[in-house]
Amino acid sequence: MDLLGCGTFGKVYKVRMINTNSIYAMKILSKKYLIKNGQLRYAVTECNVLKQVKHPFIIGLHYAFQTPDYLYMVLDYCPGGDLSFHISRSLFEENEVQFLIAELILAVTHLHKHNIIYRDLKPENILIDSEGHIKLADFGLAKEGIGDNKITKSFCGSPAYLAPEMLGKRGVGKSADIYGIGAVMYEMLTGTPPFYSENIKELYQNIAKSELVLPEIFSEEAKSLLSVIH
C-alpha cells in the first residue's frame, strides 16, 4: 500500500484489488480516536451519504467495513490530487474554471436533490480524477434531511470558506453551498479565498460585512456570476 495522505481522523492509502487489479483509495479511521474526540458521527455521516448518492462528480464508495479497531472506506482513486495543490502551483484560466465549476455545480445540485447539504466546500475537498474531472470528497460535515426551506444551526466548516449566514448564527441551508461554490471559484482565479485574512477575527468580519472586490482582469461573465453567488 502506498500512503496518499494523512488527516485528523486517519490515513488514506492507494490499494489494488487482487482479483481485478483495480486501483482504489482506502481511508482507514481509528475508532479509538473518533470516539475519544467525539468524531464518530462524522465517519458514519460520510458512509451514509456516499451510500445514497451516485454521481460522476462525487467520490464513489465501493466498500465499507470494520475491524475492532478501525473503520475502512474503499473509494475512487483520484491521481490528479486536489484543487488546492493545483492552485498552489498555478492559477486557473477562466475557461478551465468554467469547466470545473460547472462540474462542481452539478455535484452540489445532486446533493441538494437528495436534501443533503455539504457545508465544507473548499479546494482541498475537490479531487481530480485520471481524466481531469472533479470528484467532490470528504463528506463528514454533510447534513442530511435539509429541504429547500429547512436550515441547520450547527456551526461547522473551514473558517476561510464559511458563509455569512453561518457567522451570523442564523442557521444555514442549501444557500451556504452556493456561497461555497463562489468561494472556490474565486480562489481558483486569484489564489486566495474571498475576504481572506490571517487574523481570524478580521476574516470573520470581512465575510460578514465587507463588499466582495472583484479584480478588473476578471471577465464580465465571471464578475456577474461571483456577484450573484455572493
SULPE-V70642 format. One record per residue. RES is the residue in three letters. SS is DSSP state (hx for helix, st for strand, lp for the rest). OMEGA is omega in degrees with one decimal (none if undefined). D_FIRST is the distance of its C-alpha to the first C-alpha in Angstrom with 2 decimals. Layout:
res: [RES | RES]
ss: [SS | SS]
omega: [OMEGA | OMEGA]
d_first: [D_FIRST | D_FIRST]
This chain:
res: [MET | ASP | LEU | LEU | GLY | CYS | GLY | THR | PHE | GLY | LYS | VAL | TYR | LYS | VAL | ARG | MET | ILE | ASN | THR | ASN | SER | ILE | TYR | ALA | MET | LYS | ILE | LEU | SER | LYS | LYS | TYR | LEU | ILE | LYS | ASN | GLY | GLN | LEU | ARG | TYR | ALA | VAL | THR | GLU | CYS | ASN | VAL | LEU | LYS | GLN | VAL | LYS | HIS | PRO | PHE | ILE | ILE | GLY | LEU | HIS | TYR | ALA | PHE | GLN | THR | PRO | ASP | TYR | LEU | TYR | MET | VAL | LEU | ASP | TYR | CYS | PRO | GLY | GLY | ASP | LEU | SER | PHE | HIS | ILE | SER | ARG | SER | LEU | PHE | GLU | GLU | ASN | GLU | VAL | GLN | PHE | LEU | ILE | ALA | GLU | LEU | ILE | LEU | ALA | VAL | THR | HIS | LEU | HIS | LYS | HIS | ASN | ILE | ILE | TYR | ARG | ASP | LEU | LYS | PRO | GLU | ASN | ILE | LEU | ILE | ASP | SER | GLU | GLY | HIS | ILE | LYS | LEU | ALA | ASP | PHE | GLY | LEU | ALA | LYS | GLU | GLY | ILE | GLY | ASP | ASN | LYS | ILE | THR | LYS | SER | PHE | CYS | GLY | SER | PRO | ALA | TYR | LEU | ALA | PRO | GLU | MET | LEU | GLY | LYS | ARG | GLY | VAL | GLY | LYS | SER | ALA | ASP | ILE | TYR | GLY | ILE | GLY | ALA | VAL | MET | TYR | GLU | MET | LEU | THR | GLY | THR | PRO | PRO | PHE | TYR | SER | GLU | ASN | ILE | LYS | GLU | LEU | TYR | GLN | ASN | ILE | ALA | LYS | SER | GLU | LEU | VAL | LEU | PRO | GLU | ILE | PHE | SER | GLU | GLU | ALA | LYS | SER | LEU | LEU | SER | VAL | ILE | HIS]
ss: [lp | st | st | st | st | st | lp | lp | lp | st | st | st | st | st | st | st | lp | lp | lp | lp | lp | lp | st | st | st | st | st | st | st | st | hx | hx | hx | hx | hx | hx | lp | lp | lp | hx | hx | hx | hx | hx | hx | hx | hx | hx | hx | hx | hx | hx | lp | lp | lp | lp | lp | st | lp | lp | st | st | st | st | st | st | lp | lp | lp | st | st | st | st | st | st | st | lp | lp | lp | lp | lp | st | hx | hx | hx | hx | hx | hx | hx | lp | lp | lp | lp | hx | hx | hx | hx | hx | hx | hx | hx | hx | hx | hx | hx | hx | hx | hx | hx | hx | hx | hx | hx | lp | lp | st | st | lp | lp | lp | lp | lp | hx | hx | hx | st | st | st | lp | lp | lp | lp | lp | st | st | st | lp | lp | lp | lp | lp | lp | st | st | lp | lp | lp | lp | lp | lp | lp | st | lp | lp | lp | lp | lp | lp | hx | hx | hx | lp | lp | hx | hx | hx | hx | lp | lp | lp | lp | st | lp | lp | hx | hx | hx | hx | hx | hx | hx | hx | hx | hx | hx | hx | hx | hx | hx | hx | lp | lp | lp | lp | lp | lp | lp | lp | lp | hx | hx | hx | hx | hx | hx | hx | hx | hx | hx | lp | lp | lp | lp | lp | lp | lp | lp | lp | lp | hx | hx | hx | hx | hx | hx | hx | hx | hx | hx | lp]
omega: [175.5 | 178.7 | 178.3 | -178.8 | 177.6 | 177.1 | 180.0 | -172.1 | -175.5 | -177.1 | 176.9 | -178.2 | 169.1 | -176.0 | 179.9 | 174.6 | -171.5 | -172.7 | -179.0 | -174.7 | 177.1 | -178.6 | 178.6 | 169.2 | -179.9 | 177.8 | -179.1 | -175.2 | 179.3 | 177.5 | -178.6 | 179.9 | -178.2 | -178.7 | -179.1 | -175.7 | 178.1 | -174.6 | -174.9 | -177.7 | 179.7 | 177.2 | 178.5 | 178.4 | -178.7 | 177.9 | -178.0 | -178.5 | -176.4 | 172.7 | -177.4 | -168.7 | 174.5 | -175.0 | -178.2 | -175.3 | 174.0 | -178.4 | -178.0 | 174.4 | -177.2 | 179.7 | 172.2 | -179.8 | -176.8 | 169.4 | 178.6 | -174.3 | -171.8 | 168.7 | -178.3 | 174.6 | 179.3 | -168.7 | 171.9 | 174.4 | -178.5 | -174.1 | -176.8 | -178.1 | -179.8 | -177.6 | -180.0 | 178.0 | -178.3 | 178.0 | -179.2 | -179.4 | -177.6 | 177.5 | -180.0 | 169.8 | -175.8 | 179.5 | 175.9 | 178.1 | 179.6 | -179.1 | -175.2 | 178.7 | 175.3 | 177.6 | 178.0 | 177.9 | 179.0 | 178.8 | -179.0 | 176.9 | 178.8 | 176.5 | -177.5 | 176.2 | 176.9 | -179.4 | 175.6 | 171.4 | -171.5 | 171.3 | -179.4 | -179.8 | 176.9 | -175.4 | -179.1 | -176.7 | -179.6 | -175.5 | 178.4 | -177.7 | -174.0 | -179.1 | 177.3 | 177.4 | -180.0 | 169.0 | 176.9 | -173.2 | 175.3 | -174.1 | -177.1 | -179.0 | 178.6 | -179.5 | -179.6 | 173.8 | 179.6 | 178.1 | -175.4 | -175.7 | -179.6 | 177.3 | 171.8 | -173.8 | 176.4 | 177.4 | -178.0 | -180.0 | 179.5 | -169.9 | -174.3 | -174.9 | -179.3 | 176.9 | -179.8 | -178.4 | 175.2 | -179.9 | 178.8 | 178.0 | 178.1 | -174.0 | -178.2 | 174.6 | -176.7 | -178.6 | 179.1 | 177.2 | 177.0 | 175.2 | -179.8 | 176.2 | 178.8 | 179.7 | 178.2 | 179.7 | -179.9 | -178.9 | 177.5 | -177.0 | -173.0 | -178.6 | 177.6 | 176.0 | 175.6 | 175.9 | -170.1 | 170.3 | 175.9 | 175.1 | -171.6 | 177.9 | 177.6 | 177.3 | -179.3 | 177.2 | 179.1 | -179.6 | -175.0 | -167.3 | -172.1 | 172.3 | 177.8 | 179.2 | -177.9 | -180.0 | -178.9 | -177.9 | 176.5 | 172.8 | 178.4 | 178.9 | 179.0 | 178.4 | -178.6 | -178.3 | -178.5 | 177.8 | 179.1 | -178.4 | -179.3 | none]
d_first: [0.00 | 3.80 | 6.48 | 9.19 | 11.87 | 13.71 | 16.81 | 19.70 | 18.48 | 14.81 | 11.39 | 9.59 | 5.95 | 5.68 | 5.37 | 7.97 | 11.04 | 12.16 | 15.84 | 15.97 | 13.15 | 13.24 | 10.63 | 10.42 | 9.69 | 9.32 | 11.63 | 12.01 | 15.60 | 17.51 | 20.71 | 22.53 | 22.09 | 23.00 | 26.05 | 27.18 | 27.26 | 28.64 | 25.70 | 24.93 | 27.08 | 24.95 | 21.91 | 24.40 | 26.01 | 22.89 | 22.21 | 25.93 | 26.31 | 23.43 | 24.82 | 28.16 | 27.48 | 26.32 | 26.90 | 25.71 | 25.35 | 23.68 | 19.97 | 19.60 | 18.46 | 17.45 | 16.79 | 17.46 | 17.57 | 17.93 | 18.11 | 20.87 | 18.92 | 16.50 | 16.67 | 13.93 | 14.48 | 12.84 | 14.28 | 15.10 | 12.85 | 15.25 | 14.63 | 18.03 | 17.32 | 20.08 | 23.84 | 24.17 | 22.23 | 24.54 | 27.62 | 26.99 | 27.07 | 29.98 | 32.05 | 32.16 | 35.27 | 37.19 | 36.56 | 32.78 | 33.23 | 35.45 | 32.85 | 29.95 | 32.25 | 33.73 | 30.34 | 29.86 | 33.36 | 32.63 | 29.54 | 31.60 | 34.57 | 32.56 | 31.58 | 35.22 | 36.46 | 34.57 | 36.14 | 32.88 | 32.90 | 29.78 | 31.22 | 28.51 | 28.72 | 27.51 | 25.65 | 22.44 | 22.20 | 22.78 | 19.87 | 20.46 | 19.12 | 19.04 | 22.81 | 23.83 | 24.56 | 23.82 | 21.84 | 23.22 | 20.61 | 20.73 | 23.58 | 24.06 | 27.51 | 28.71 | 31.95 | 33.14 | 36.80 | 38.08 | 40.70 | 42.72 | 45.13 | 42.90 | 41.31 | 39.08 | 40.08 | 36.83 | 36.25 | 32.65 | 30.66 | 29.96 | 33.27 | 33.63 | 33.16 | 35.34 | 38.11 | 41.69 | 42.42 | 39.57 | 41.22 | 44.57 | 43.36 | 44.93 | 41.88 | 39.72 | 39.37 | 38.00 | 39.72 | 37.26 | 34.54 | 37.04 | 37.48 | 33.71 | 33.63 | 36.41 | 34.69 | 31.57 | 33.93 | 35.95 | 33.00 | 31.78 | 35.29 | 36.08 | 32.94 | 33.83 | 34.33 | 37.97 | 40.14 | 37.60 | 38.66 | 36.87 | 39.49 | 38.29 | 41.87 | 42.94 | 39.92 | 40.91 | 44.54 | 43.69 | 41.72 | 44.49 | 47.52 | 47.00 | 47.66 | 44.80 | 45.60 | 44.49 | 44.50 | 47.23 | 44.85 | 43.39 | 44.91 | 47.35 | 44.99 | 42.17 | 44.72 | 46.08 | 42.75 | 41.64 | 45.10 | 44.95 | 41.50 | 42.64]
